[in-house]
Amino acid sequence: YQRRVHGLLEVRDNEAIEISPTRDNIIIRYKLVFNDEDEILLAKIMMQGFVDIKKHDRAVGGAPGFTIRPEQEGPPNVIFVEFVLFKAHINPKAMDTTIDRLLNFRTYVHYHLKCEKSYLHSRMRLRVEESLKVLNRAKTHQTGQALEQIK
């Protein structure tokens, strides 16, 4: 599909926001760069959640359109996302809120990725602690005593 880029805003070294006006709306395209494969996977899951909730929940019907645009020839640690802003999002009353939320989108994504990784790590630590308790309660068949305490 052909797009005409009207503006380009560099937000980081390798990240940018493209602004492409059309006749009926404005398309905002984000280039997001991630550090590792885990972040990319978690980000794709989170972004797919945005797409799914827009399709299935009428309460967010007034939200901007949102799509994930993978680039085949780009590096594997990059995700492109697009917001489609309609007239309701760019009218004088809503303009400041729309711009504020769009500019904070990258921060929002990275904050929630860090929270999700922290949550997963705490769950893994809890599972390890529970497994160690089970192992420490295990007794040998001959003596009925645990061989050694695992820490």
C-alpha positions in Angstrom: 0.0 0.0 0.0 1.3 3.5 -0.8 1.6 6.1 1.9 2.7 9.7 1.7 4.8 10.8 4.7 4.0 14.4 5.7 6.2 14.5 8.8 8.9 12.5 10.6 9.7 12.9 14.3 12.8 11.1 15.5 12.2 10.2 19.2 15.3 8.0 19.8 18.4 7.0 17.7 16.6 4.3 15.8 12.9 5.1 16.6 10.7 7.5 14.8 7.1 8.6 14.4 5.7 9.1 10.8 2.7 11.3 10.2 0.8 10.6 7.0 -2.4 12.6 6.3 -5.1 11.2 4.1 -8.3 12.7 2.9 -10.4 11.4 5.8 -7.9 10.7 8.6 -4.3 10.9 9.8 -2.1 7.8 10.1 0.5 7.8 12.8 3.2 5.1 12.3 5.5 4.2 15.1 8.8 2.4 14.7 9.6 0.7 18.1 12.9 -1.0 18.7 13.3 -3.6 21.4 16.4 -5.0 23.2 15.9 -8.7 23.1 13.6 -11.5 21.8 11.6 -11.7 25.0 10.6 -8.1 24.8 9.6 -8.5 21.1 7.5 -11.5 22.0 5.8 -9.8 24.9 5.3 -6.6 22.9 3.6 -8.5 20.1 1.3 -10.2 22.5 0.4 -6.8 24.1 -0.1 -5.1 20.7 -2.3 -8.0 19.6 -4.4 -7.5 22.7 -4.9 -3.8 21.5 -6.1 -5.1 18.1 -8.4 -7.7 19.6 -10.0 -5.5 22.1 -10.8 -2.9 19.4 -12.5 -5.6 17.4 -14.6 -7.2 20.2 -15.4 -4.5 22.8 -17.9 -1.8 21.9 -16.8 0.4 24.8 -13.6 1.3 22.9 -15.3 1.9 19.6 -14.3 5.5 19.7 -10.6 4.7 20.1 -8.2 5.2 17.1 -7.7 2.3 14.7 -4.7 0.3 15.6 -2.7 -2.2 13.5 0.7 -4.0 13.8 2.7 -3.7 10.6 5.6 -6.2 10.4 8.4 -5.3 8.0 9.9 -8.2 6.1 13.1 -6.5 5.2 13.7 -4.7 8.5 15.7 -5.9 11.5 14.0 -8.5 13.7 14.0 -6.4 16.8 11.7 -3.7 15.3 7.9 -3.5 15.4 5.9 -1.0 13.4 2.4 0.0 14.7 -0.1 2.4 13.2 -2.8 4.5 14.7 -5.6 5.8 12.4 -6.9 9.1 13.8 -10.3 10.2 12.7 -12.0 13.6 12.9 -13.2 13.0 16.4 -9.6 12.6 17.6 -8.2 15.7 15.9 -10.9 18.2 16.6 -9.8 21.2 18.7 -11.3 19.8 22.0 -9.5 16.4 21.7 -6.3 17.4 19.9 -4.2 18.0 23.1 -5.2 14.7 24.7 -4.6 12.8 21.4 -1.2 14.3 20.9 -0.2 13.7 24.6 -1.3 10.0 24.4 0.5 9.4 21.1 3.7 10.9 22.3 3.6 8.8 25.5 2.8 5.6 23.7 6.4 4.4 23.6 6.9 5.0 27.3 3.6 3.3 28.0 4.6 0.2 26.1 8.1 -0.1 27.6 6.8 0.5 31.1 4.2 -2.3 30.8 6.8 -4.6 29.3 9.1 -4.1 32.3 6.1 -4.7 34.6 5.2 -7.9 32.8 8.8 -9.2 32.9 9.0 -8.4 36.6 5.7 -10.3 37.2 6.9 -13.3 35.3 10.2 -13.3 37.1 8.5 -13.2 40.5 6.2 -16.1 39.5 9.2 -18.1 38.4 11.0 -17.4 41.7 7.9 -18.6 43.6 7.7 -21.8 41.5 11.4 -22.5 42.3 10.9 -21.9 46.0 7.9 -24.3 46.0 9.9 -26.9 44.2 12.8 -26.6 46.6 10.4 -27.1 49.6 9.1 -30.3 48.0 12.6 -31.5 47.4 13.7 -30.7 50.9 10.7 -32.7 52.3 11.7 -35.7 50.2 13.2 -38.6 52.3 15.4 -41.5 51.2 14.0 -45.0 51.4 16.8 -46.4 53.6 17.1 -43.9 56.5 13.9 -41.9 56.3 16.0 -38.7 56.5 16.6 -36.1 53.9 20.1 -36.4 52.4 20.9 -32.7 52.5 19.1 -29.4 52.7 18.9 -27.6 49.3 19.1 -23.8 49.4 
